[in-house]
Amino acid sequence: MTKDVIAEQINSAPFLPFSVRTTDGRAYFVPSPDYIHLSPSGRVVTVWTHEGDGIKILDVALITELETSEKPS
């Protein structure tokens, strides 16, 4: 995955909720742009949990796909 693809998904209008899937098969749901942040270098993504009380810090090189939901938020 590239930082440009991730940034495009985060900034899409209208925003479509999506999941970030990693090489180990885990998926992290992103219901709105407020739940994800791409570092300035583009090497790390921070995803807040759906409840908003925890975070996952992911290496962009370990992201295999972005799974988009059908409906805009």
C-alpha positions as semicolon CSV with decimal commas, in nm:
position;residue;x (nm);y (nm);z (nm)
1;M;0,000;0,000;0,000
2;T;0,119;0,354;-0,062
3;K;0,066;0,668;0,142
4;D;-0,097;0,834;-0,161
5;V;-0,368;0,567;-0,185
6;I;-0,439;0,596;0,187
7;A;-0,448;0,977;0,176
8;E;-0,687;0,965;-0,121
9;Q;-0,922;0,735;0,071
10;I;-0,910;0,954;0,383
11;N;-0,981;1,272;0,184
12;S;-1,247;1,131;-0,050
13;A;-1,566;1,333;-0,082
14;P;-1,809;1,208;0,012
15;F;-1,617;1,004;0,266
16;L;-1,683;0,631;0,249
17;P;-1,620;0,432;0,569
18;F;-1,353;0,169;0,516
19;S;-1,143;-0,094;0,687
20;V;-0,766;-0,109;0,685
21;R;-0,648;-0,471;0,643
22;T;-0,296;-0,574;0,743
23;T;-0,070;-0,862;0,641
24;D;-0,177;-1,068;0,943
25;G;-0,542;-1,050;0,830
26;R;-0,663;-0,807;1,093
27;A;-0,900;-0,530;0,990
28;Y;-0,948;-0,191;1,155
29;F;-1,272;-0,005;1,079
30;V;-1,257;0,368;1,000
31;P;-1,610;0,515;1,028
32;S;-1,502;0,876;0,957
33;P;-1,186;1,072;0,874
34;D;-1,159;1,167;1,243
35;Y;-1,061;0,805;1,324
36;I;-0,746;0,788;1,111
37;H;-0,426;0,987;1,073
38;L;-0,143;0,943;0,824
39;S;0,193;1,058;0,958
40;P;0,373;1,340;0,773
41;S;0,633;1,093;0,647
42;G;0,358;0,859;0,523
43;R;0,520;0,557;0,691
44;V;0,273;0,520;0,981
45;V;-0,105;0,525;1,012
46;T;-0,283;0,574;1,344
47;V;-0,635;0,432;1,365
48;W;-0,855;0,511;1,664
49;T;-1,079;0,225;1,776
50;H;-1,447;0,250;1,695
51;E;-1,520;0,345;2,056
52;G;-1,256;0,619;2,031
53;D;-1,076;0,510;2,348
54;G;-0,777;0,328;2,201
55;I;-0,544;0,339;1,904
56;K;-0,364;0,107;1,666
57;I;-0,040;0,227;1,512
58;L;0,022;0,057;1,179
59;D;0,322;0,048;0,948
60;V;0,196;0,148;0,602
61;A;0,419;-0,121;0,447
62;L;0,212;-0,385;0,632
63;I;-0,125;-0,263;0,499
64;T;-0,249;-0,494;0,225
65;E;-0,581;-0,333;0,133
66;L;-0,848;-0,078;0,210
67;E;-1,200;-0,224;0,206
68;T;-1,456;0,045;0,132
69;S;-1,811;0,039;0,259
70;E;-2,087;0,111;0,011
71;K;-2,261;0,401;0,187
72;P;-2,116;0,750;0,250
73;S;-2,105;0,858;0,615
